């Protein structure tokens, strides 16, 4: 029994005429007649009563018609779901992200993705870059959002956003009167910072930048979360060098100033490289990357304006 047999039977049941039913399913009348006979042989009971005037269903045929319609509808739904899955429109996506992106970029990406792909369930996991790489290797995460570099050679990445570092200063600080700073302006300032083991790449990048200006930052207080560090800035404990998109936090007591020659931090999407060069990127991941690039691109353009 094939789906075409069911389509032929449903057409005959609804048209009640072999000629019209054959035209409807684009076969000759004899082929339709043979298809119905084969179906009856398969089922083992008569399904239609053939008269000179019209075709009628037997009681067994009426019962079979309900099942045939349901089967065809399910087959159509299965095909459509398969096509939607191939377009990345249904399924599940687990996204890892570094904590800072919760304050800039991630909310906009997820909101837009859910709007465009409502049938994809999105699971968000806050992880460090190292934890994301391990989760990607283990298959617990489908795509990660982190800062360069990506150390695992078995992971692929795509650049999403480039952001410079800025200076976060307490309101009323003498340097806040300047519209733009030089890194050397901060040489004698106390700093608040991440512990190196938590953000080694970022930490080393800032240290190299400051060393190029002839000083080593005097880190007087460490904290692991961006809001905590900015709260310390507001309290006058020290200055901080966050990524520019943290300006949107607008924390009371903190002002932000651009800095000449500031390093640019690149935010990337990362996923596990396939073992087969012929394999395509997961369509859901591909759809998510498209949304991420579009949303972050709009934010960059807005920031530039």
C-alpha positions as CSV (number, residue, x, y, z in Angstrom):
1,X,0.0,0.0,0.0
2,X,1.4,3.4,-1.0
3,X,0.2,6.9,-0.4
4,X,-0.9,7.2,-4.0
5,X,-3.4,4.4,-3.4
6,X,-4.9,6.4,-0.6
7,X,-5.0,9.6,-2.7
8,X,-6.7,7.7,-5.5
9,X,-9.3,6.2,-3.1
10,X,-10.1,9.6,-1.4
11,X,-10.5,11.2,-4.9
12,X,-12.9,8.5,-6.0
13,X,-14.8,8.6,-2.7
14,X,-15.3,12.4,-3.0
15,X,-16.0,12.5,-6.8
16,X,-18.1,9.3,-6.9
17,X,-17.0,8.8,-10.5
18,X,-14.0,7.1,-11.9
19,X,-13.6,9.6,-14.8
20,X,-13.6,12.7,-12.6
21,X,-11.5,11.1,-10.0
22,X,-8.9,10.1,-12.6
23,X,-8.7,13.7,-13.9
24,X,-8.3,15.0,-10.4
25,X,-5.2,12.9,-9.6
26,X,-3.8,13.2,-13.2
27,X,-4.0,9.5,-14.2
28,X,-6.0,7.7,-16.9
29,X,-9.2,6.0,-15.7
30,X,-7.9,2.5,-16.1
31,X,-4.9,3.3,-13.9
32,X,-7.2,4.6,-11.3
33,X,-9.4,1.5,-11.5
34,X,-6.4,-0.8,-11.1
35,X,-5.1,1.3,-8.2
36,X,-8.4,0.9,-6.3
37,X,-8.5,-2.9,-7.1
38,X,-5.0,-3.3,-5.8
39,X,-6.0,-1.4,-2.6
40,X,-9.0,-3.6,-2.1
41,X,-6.8,-6.7,-2.6
42,X,-4.3,-5.3,0.0
43,X,-7.0,-4.6,2.6
44,X,-8.9,-7.8,1.8
45,X,-12.4,-6.4,1.6
46,X,-14.5,-4.4,-1.0
47,X,-14.3,-0.7,-0.4
48,X,-16.5,0.6,-3.3
49,X,-19.7,-0.5,-5.0
50,X,-19.5,0.0,-8.7
51,X,-22.8,0.8,-10.4
52,X,-23.6,2.2,-13.8
53,X,-24.5,5.6,-12.4
54,X,-22.0,6.3,-9.7
55,X,-19.6,4.8,-7.2
56,X,-20.6,4.3,-3.6
57,X,-18.5,3.3,-0.6
58,X,-19.2,0.1,1.3
59,X,-19.4,0.4,5.1
60,X,-15.8,-0.8,5.2
61,X,-15.0,1.9,2.6
62,X,-16.5,4.6,4.7
63,X,-14.4,3.6,7.6
64,X,-11.3,3.3,5.5
65,X,-11.9,6.8,4.1
66,X,-11.5,8.4,7.5
67,X,-8.3,6.6,8.1
68,X,-7.0,7.4,4.6
69,X,-7.7,11.1,5.1
70,X,-6.0,11.1,8.4
71,X,-2.9,9.3,7.1
72,X,-2.6,11.7,4.1
73,X,-2.9,14.7,6.5
74,X,-0.3,13.3,8.8
75,X,2.0,12.6,5.8
76,X,1.6,16.2,4.6
77,X,2.3,17.5,8.1
78,X,5.4,15.3,8.4
79,X,6.7,16.6,5.0
80,X,6.1,20.2,6.0
81,X,7.7,19.8,9.4
82,X,10.7,18.2,7.7
83,X,11.0,21.1,5.3
84,X,10.6,23.6,8.1
85,X,13.3,21.8,10.1
86,X,15.6,22.0,7.0
87,X,15.0,25.8,7.1
88,X,15.7,26.0,10.8
89,X,12.1,26.8,11.7
90,X,11.4,24.0,14.2
91,X,13.5,22.2,16.8
92,X,15.5,23.1,19.9
93,X,18.6,25.4,20.2
94,X,20.9,25.7,23.3
95,X,22.9,28.9,23.3
96,X,25.9,29.5,25.6
97,X,26.9,33.1,26.4
98,X,29.4,35.0,28.4
99,X,27.8,37.1,31.2
100,X,28.5,40.5,29.7
101,X,26.3,39.8,26.7
102,X,23.3,39.7,28.9
103,X,23.6,43.5,29.1
104,X,24.1,44.1,25.4
105,X,23.3,42.1,22.3
106,X,21.9,38.8,23.7
107,X,18.4,40.1,24.7
108,X,17.9,41.7,21.2
109,X,19.1,38.6,19.4
110,X,16.9,36.2,21.4
111,X,13.8,38.4,21.2
112,X,14.1,38.7,17.4
113,X,14.9,35.0,16.9
114,X,11.9,33.9,18.9
115,X,9.7,36.4,16.9
116,X,10.9,34.9,13.6
117,X,11.1,31.3,14.7
118,X,8.4,30.7,17.3
119,X,8.5,26.9,16.9
120,X,12.2,26.7,18.0
121,X,12.7,26.3,21.7
122,X,15.7,28.3,22.9
123,X,17.6,27.3,26.0
124,X,20.1,29.9,27.3
125,X,23.1,29.0,29.5
126,X,25.5,31.6,31.0
127,X,29.0,30.1,30.8
128,X,32.6,31.3,30.6
129,X,34.4,30.9,27.3
130,X,36.2,27.9,28.6
131,X,33.0,26.3,29.8
132,X,31.3,27.0,26.4
133,X,34.1,25.3,24.5
134,X,33.8,22.2,26.7
135,X,30.0,22.3,26.4
136,X,30.2,22.6,22.6
137,X,32.6,19.6,22.4
138,X,30.3,17.6,24.6
139,X,27.2,18.5,22.6
140,X,25.5,20.2,25.6
141,X,25.5,23.6,23.7
142,X,24.7,24.1,20.0
143,X,26.2,27.6,19.6
144,X,28.2,29.8,21.9
145,X,28.6,33.6,22.1
146,X,31.9,34.7,23.4
147,X,35.0,36.9,23.0
148,X,38.0,35.9,20.9
149,X,40.2,34.0,21.0
150,X,38.6,30.5,20.4
151,X,41.3,28.1,21.5
152,X,39.8,24.7,20.4
153,X,40.8,24.0,16.7
154,X,37.7,21.8,16.4
155,X,35.4,24.7,16.8
156,X,34.3,27.1,14.0
157,X,33.5,30.7,14.7
158,X,32.0,33.7,12.9
159,X,32.6,37.3,13.9
160,X,29.4,39.1,15.0
161,X,30.4,42.4,16.6
162,X,33.5,44.5,17.2
163,X,33.5,46.8,20.2
164,X,36.3,49.1,21.6
165,X,37.1,49.4,25.3
166,X,36.0,52.6,27.1
167,X,36.8,54.1,30.4
168,X,34.2,53.9,33.2
169,X,34.7,56.8,35.7
170,X,32.9,57.9,38.8
171,X,30.6,60.9,38.3
172,X,32.5,64.0,39.3
173,X,35.9,62.5,38.5
174,X,38.3,65.2,37.1
175,X,38.8,63.1,33.9
176,X,35.1,63.0,33.3
177,X,35.3,66.6,32.2
178,X,37.2,65.4,29.1
179,X,35.3,64.3,26.1
180,X,38.0,61.7,25.1
181,X,40.9,60.3,27.1
182,X,44.3,58.8,26.5
183,X,45.2,55.6,28.3
184,X,48.1,57.4,29.9
185,X,45.5,59.7,31.6
186,X,44.7,56.7,33.8
187,X,48.2,55.9,34.8
188,X,47.9,57.1,38.4
189,X,44.3,55.9,38.9
190,X,43.2,52.9,41.1
191,X,41.6,50.2,38.9
192,X,38.8,47.7,39.6
193,X,39.2,44.5,37.5
194,X,38.3,40.9,36.9
195,X,40.6,38.2,38.4
196,X,42.9,37.2,35.7
197,X,41.8,33.5,35.8
198,X,38.3,34.5,35.0
199,X,39.0,36.7,31.9
200,X,42.6,35.9,31.0
201,X,42.5,37.1,27.4
202,X,40.8,40.4,28.3
203,X,43.1,40.9,31.3
204,X,46.2,40.4,29.3
205,X,44.9,42.7,26.5
206,X,44.4,45.6,28.9
207,X,47.7,45.0,30.6
208,X,49.6,45.1,27.2
209,X,47.7,48.3,26.3
210,X,48.7,50.0,29.6
211,X,52.3,48.7,29.4
212,X,52.6,50.3,26.0
213,X,51.7,53.6,27.7
214,X,54.4,53.0,30.3
215,X,52.5,51.9,33.3
216,X,50.9,48.9,35.0
217,X,47.4,49.3,36.4
218,X,47.1,49.5,40.1
219,X,44.3,47.0,40.7
220,X,42.9,47.8,44.2
221,X,39.7,45.7,44.0
222,X,38.6,42.6,42.1
223,X,35.1,41.4,41.3
224,X,33.6,38.7,39.0
225,X,30.5,40.4,37.6
226,X,30.2,43.5,35.4
227,X,27.4,45.2,37.5
228,X,29.6,44.8,40.7
229,X,32.6,46.3,39.0
230,X,30.6,49.3,37.8
231,X,29.1,49.7,41.2
232,X,32.6,49.9,42.6
233,X,33.3,52.6,40.0
234,X,30.2,54.5,41.2
235,X,31.5,54.2,44.8
236,X,34.8,55.8,43.8
237,X,36.8,52.7,44.4
238,X,38.5,52.9,41.0
239,X,38.2,53.2,37.3
240,X,37.3,50.3,34.9
241,X,37.8,49.5,31.2
242,X,34.6,47.7,30.0
243,X,33.5,47.0,26.4
244,X,31.6,50.0,24.9
245,X,28.2,48.3,24.9
246,X,28.1,48.5,28.7
247,X,27.4,52.2,28.3
248,X,23.8,51.2,27.9
249,X,23.6,50.2,31.6
250,X,23.5,53.9,32.5
251,X,24.4,53.0,36.1
252,X,23.9,56.0,38.4
253,X,27.2,57.4,39.5
254,X,29.1,56.2,36.4
255,X,30.1,58.0,33.2
256,X,31.8,56.5,30.2
257,X,34.5,58.1,28.0
258,X,36.1,56.9,24.8
259,X,39.9,56.3,24.9
260,X,42.3,57.0,22.0
261,X,43.7,53.8,20.5
262,X,41.5,51.5,22.6
263,X,41.8,47.8,21.8
264,X,38.8,46.4,19.9
265,X,37.2,43.3,21.3
266,X,35.6,40.9,18.9
267,X,32.4,39.0,19.8
268,X,32.0,35.7,17.9
269,X,29.5,32.9,17.6
270,X,31.1,29.5,18.0
271,X,29.9,26.0,17.1
272,X,31.3,22.5,16.8
273,X,33.0,21.7,13.5
274,X,31.6,18.7,11.6
275,X,33.8,15.7,11.1
276,X,32.6,15.6,7.5
277,X,33.5,18.4,5.1
278,X,30.3,17.6,3.2
279,X,28.0,18.2,6.1
280,X,26.0,21.5,6.2
281,X,25.8,23.7,9.2
282,X,22.7,22.9,11.4
283,X,19.9,25.0,9.8
284,X,18.7,26.2,13.2
285,X,22.3,27.3,14.1
286,X,22.5,29.0,10.6
287,X,19.2,30.8,11.3
288,X,20.4,32.0,14.7
289,X,23.6,33.3,13.2
290,X,21.7,35.2,10.6
291,X,19.5,36.9,13.2
292,X,22.6,37.6,15.5
293,X,24.5,39.2,12.7
294,X,21.5,41.3,11.6
295,X,20.6,42.5,15.2
296,X,24.2,43.3,16.2
297,X,24.8,45.1,12.9
298,X,21.8,47.3,13.6
299,X,23.2,48.1,17.0
300,X,26.6,49.0,15.6
301,X,24.9,51.3,13.1
302,X,22.8,52.9,15.8
303,X,25.9,53.4,18.0
304,X,27.8,55.0,15.1
305,X,25.0,57.5,14.5
